[in-house]
Amino acid sequence: MEQTMILGILVFDRIKEAGRTQKVLTKHAGVIRTRLGFHELSDTVCSRVGTIVLVLQGTPEKWEQLEADLSEIGGVEIKKMQFDYLLQ
């Protein structure tokens, strides 16, 4: 059975939490297959709220450690999506 885990991370204050969030993501870079980051940007506004989508590789134990480290950051909300499948 193969698994794919996707984490959605909402950072409520990018200016305050970006450094800590980046340190955790760097620490766990080996389990991150894909990383997409979004925030609203215009000529007059740079949103303090950001969204990060991670597609993970590796083992569920490593995913859980990444999630635990992210959970220690104040102002971060995490949602998970897991797919289980058989390779044919």
C-alpha positions, 0 to 999 in steps of 0.5 A: 500500500502506497500513501501520499500525504498533503498538508495545507498550512495557513500562516495567520501572520507571515511577517511574525511567523515566516522565519520559524515556519521556514526553519521547520520546513528546512529541517524536514526538507527530506520529506517535502516532495512539493511545496507551493506558497501563496499570499495576496500581493498587489501594488498597495497590499501584501497580505499578512496571511499566507497559505502553504501546500506540501506534498510529502514523501517518506514515512508516516512517522516523519510526516507526524514529526513535521506536523508536530514541529509546525504545530508548535508555531503559534498562528499556524493552522494545519489540515491534512489530506491522505491518499492510500492506493495500490500500485498496479 
